Amino acid sequence: MQDFLDTSITYLPGVGPKRAELLNKELSIFTYRDLLYYFPYKYIDRTKFYKIAELDPELPFVQLKGSIKGYSTEGRGAGKRLVAEFQDDTGSLKLVWFKGVKWITQSYPPGPDYIVFGKPGIFNGVINIIHPEIEAASKAAERISSALQAQYSTTENLKNHFLASKAISKLIGTLIKQMTFRLPESLPSWMTQKYKLMELHQSLQKIHFPSDPLELERARYRLKFEELFYIQLNLIRFKINRSRKFKGFVFSTVGEKFNNFYFNNLPFRLTEAQKRVMKEIRKDLGSGRQMNRLLQGDVGSGKTLVALMSMLIAIDNGYQACIMAPTEILAAQHFETISKMLDGINVKVRLLTGSSKKSLRKEIGESLLDRSLNILIGTHALIEENVRFDNLGLVIIDEQHRFGVEQRARLWQKSLNPPHILVMTATPIPRTLAMTLYGDLDVSVIDELPPGRVPIKTMHFFDSERNKVFGFLRSQIAEGRQIYIVYPLIKESEKMDYKDLEDGWDTVSRVFPPPEYCISVVHGKMTPAIKDSSMKLFREGKAHFLIATTVIEVGVDIPNATVMVVESAERFGLSQLHQLRGRVGRGADQSYCILMTSGKLSKEAISRIEVMIRTNDGFEIAETDLQLRGPGDIEGTQQSGIPFDLKISSLSKDGQLIEYVRNIAEDILSEDPSIEKSENAVFVKELRRLFSKKQSWSNIS
């Protein structure tokens, strides 16, 4: 029976090789199972039939029953169209087609009753429906049907080959008719009974052809429950297996270097949140188990300080540590900050990036092997084969979502035994997303800012108010402050009507002319050397403005910069706007974030702007971002490392269910950690089917 679902879609009646190739390419449907699990994105109530006399162009989709009296052709050239006069006992309207004319006239001759479905419109004072769905009333009675008709996402290419939503529904109906057996359950019977879940066979039928809303809801709940449950079961299982399999280095000492730093060099008193996180990390490092911890903290919350103190514990215990950052700017920032913090303490720190000279690389390589180098900070250069540590004990990965898991794995393999892993992110991750993206990591959160930080004021101005903004910028410069201006594009685009950096530089240099004002420019297409010299001008306070693209989103820390202007702010997502805002407010002075937009804003853009003005709380912003945008592209190994596709669940909408099934999975594994009990045998089978082809990266977070 399982073999039946693994049958190639080519063999389903109505498909064949050509359609199969299209379904493979456009929707990743290769087998019967893929088609069965290709779920609708919405449903339309097909129980109601309208009369033509009731129609109004303001109505959404309507369903009618009547007959075609005849066809005619109207218009010429591109406007040429086939028109059918359709009538019922209350009146008539026009059905209009611009393509597929020959097929329509042959398939739907005048005379019999038809069911027509579409969106009513009006043209020349006459009600019409353009490109309606149409079906013989006699055929409609024969097919698998339901009161709520499923609508399936499709593509232009599929529509052009007559594989629109209705055709996909028909193929699924054909498949379900061929399933003359009951599909075997994918959850144990004790579980379906305990949690009152609809059986699998029925839920797969009813998700496509529901009889009523209640039945649809029960089918949807069952399928979401199962999908999210197996994801959580897999994550927690890996977490348990890893803690059993990998013994971590025991850092038993808090020694001279840590204490020297803590009592003599600590730049400010630790916040309660930092103290709590350090306790959690200390406990991990001394437990004898490999630490795999995610450290979340808003921009400027003091994650780097926590990372440094963790590295000093490793060094006091005779081990080396490293930090991998996604950009040269951020790696250099960490190097400067950490070197300054360690002033007067005998800890050797070096920086390794893609642009490091050969002689420096050789020197770093030698000092890693003779253990004279304690901390290595760098970019992807750290994972090059010729970089070898003698005793790497702690790996810190900053802004980890910027790295692919394979890259992180290569860093993890730099040690003979698995080092402790601390993953840091300044992108606050909503709880439900963290449980799914990082469900196999322990999570620590720094949820308060260091003392003395003043909340950033966020303001919104339209392009028409630009002169008012320039006046404010002039007053800030007069007070000795510096300003960032960020653009979404480097050059003008024909496709997108957004502000660009080149045009922006032109405008700013006219309003703030040299030599009275100095402007630095940074963008991703510059060579590292030119980028660094521009950044240096701004960092040293010699430039009043830094005009940039989002290359400065992460890792630029200039306390004297108090204003962040984001041009075409409607172009950016909430988390990106929050990251950009975090570049200011690094000192004790009042800082400002100015969001510039065009006058035409979508509802979603208005929502984003309102949230940014209302709150500085990164976690609230992340939750809102998840609700507005959804989780985005979270599968695959190229960036995020999620090893599964979500077919029916939503990380943004199913937070409560994620938490619920995670608790169930934890309870099951606490009683049966190796999943050996006979009543749980189906779990092993399903986990193998769902995840065996996916490489597990959980050991390296």
Secondary structure, DSSP 8 states (H G I E B T S, - for coil): -HHHHTSBGGGSTT-HHHHHHHHHHHH---BHHHHHT---SEEEE-S--B-GGG--TTS-SEEEEEEEEEEEEE--GGG-EEEEEEEETTEEEEEEESS-HHHHHHHS-SSSEEEEEE-EEEETTEEEEES-EEEEHHHHHHS---SEEEE----HHHHHTT-SHHHHHHHHHHHHHH--S----SS-HHHHHHTT---HHHHHHHHHS-SSHHHHHHHHHHHHHHHHHHHHHHHHHHHHHHHHH-B--------HHHHHIIIII-SS---HHHHHHHHHHHHHHTSSB--EEEEEE-TTSSHHHHHHHHHHHHHHTT-EEEEE-SSHHHHHHHHHHHHHHTTTS---EEEE-TT--HHHHHHHHHHHHTT---EEEESGGGGSTT---SSEEEEEEESGGGS-HHHHHHHHTTSSS--EEEEEESS---HHHHHHHSTTSEEEEE-S--TT----EEEEEEGGGHHHHHHHHHHHHHTT-EEEEE-SBSS--SS----BHHHHHHHHHHHS-TTTS-EEEE-TTS-HHHHHHHHHHHHTT--SEEEE-GGGSSS---TTEEEEEETTGGGS-HHHHHHHHTTS--SSS--EEEEEE-S---HHHHHHHHHHHH---HHHHHHHHHHHH-S-S-BSTTTT-B----SS--TTT-HHHHHHHHHHHHHHHHH-TT--SGGGHHHHHHHHHHHTTS---GGG-
